[in-house]
Amino acid sequence: MSDPSRETDVELKARRGRNIALALGLVLFVILIFVVTIIRLGGNVTNNPS
């Protein structure tokens, strides 16, 4: 592992870019799971026998 206090500006910019890409990927994955869940449950919510 590298020492964060000794990183160059290029390394800091690269790490920030990777962090943003990872965060964006996680957010898109959560949104995808939410949408798929809503679509799958959509038809069954109105058929509740109780």
TITOR-219635 format. One record per residue (C-alpha): x, z, y; residue in one letter. Coordinates in steps of 0.001 Angstrom, whole numbers. Layout:
N
<u=X	w=Z	v=Y	drendren=A>
...
END
This chain:
50
<u=0	w=0	v=0	drendren=M>
<u=1196	w=-709	v=3467	drendren=S>
<u=1532	w=1838	v=6216	drendren=D>
<u=-1361	w=1255	v=8678	drendren=P>
<u=725	w=2440	v=11602	drendren=S>
<u=3278	w=-337	v=10963	drendren=R>
<u=901	w=-3290	v=10589	drendren=E>
<u=1268	w=-6279	v=12886	drendren=T>
<u=-1536	w=-7729	v=14965	drendren=D>
<u=-1924	w=-10580	v=12467	drendren=V>
<u=-2341	w=-8147	v=9576	drendren=E>
<u=-4856	w=-6061	v=11520	drendren=L>
<u=-6879	w=-9161	v=12385	drendren=K>
<u=-6810	w=-10316	v=8748	drendren=A>
<u=-7941	w=-6918	v=7481	drendren=R>
<u=-10744	w=-6785	v=10043	drendren=R>
<u=-11901	w=-10246	v=8964	drendren=G>
<u=-11965	w=-9201	v=5310	drendren=R>
<u=-13909	w=-6045	v=6175	drendren=N>
<u=-16489	w=-8013	v=8140	drendren=I>
<u=-16852	w=-10554	v=5324	drendren=A>
<u=-17305	w=-7772	v=2760	drendren=L>
<u=-19890	w=-5977	v=4906	drendren=A>
<u=-21796	w=-9217	v=5477	drendren=L>
<u=-21762	w=-9959	v=1753	drendren=G>
<u=-23118	w=-6505	v=935	drendren=L>
<u=-25900	w=-6787	v=3523	drendren=V>
<u=-26916	w=-10219	v=2221	drendren=L>
<u=-26936	w=-8887	v=-1359	drendren=F>
<u=-29192	w=-5967	v=-406	drendren=V>
<u=-31556	w=-8301	v=1459	drendren=I>
<u=-31668	w=-10641	v=-1548	drendren=L>
<u=-32519	w=-7790	v=-3929	drendren=I>
<u=-35210	w=-6540	v=-1539	drendren=F>
<u=-36821	w=-9972	v=-1207	drendren=V>
<u=-36774	w=-10581	v=-4961	drendren=V>
<u=-38335	w=-7159	v=-5571	drendren=T>
<u=-41103	w=-7774	v=-3030	drendren=I>
<u=-41847	w=-11201	v=-4522	drendren=I>
<u=-41989	w=-9820	v=-8069	drendren=R>
<u=-44215	w=-6879	v=-7070	drendren=L>
<u=-46405	w=-8845	v=-4662	drendren=G>
<u=-48947	w=-10019	v=-7188	drendren=G>
<u=-49108	w=-6753	v=-9098	drendren=N>
<u=-49782	w=-4399	v=-6200	drendren=V>
<u=-53390	w=-5601	v=-5783	drendren=T>
<u=-54102	w=-5263	v=-9536	drendren=N>
<u=-53628	w=-1489	v=-9592	drendren=N>
<u=-56302	w=-25	v=-11942	drendren=P>
<u=-56415	w=3415	v=-10296	drendren=S>
END
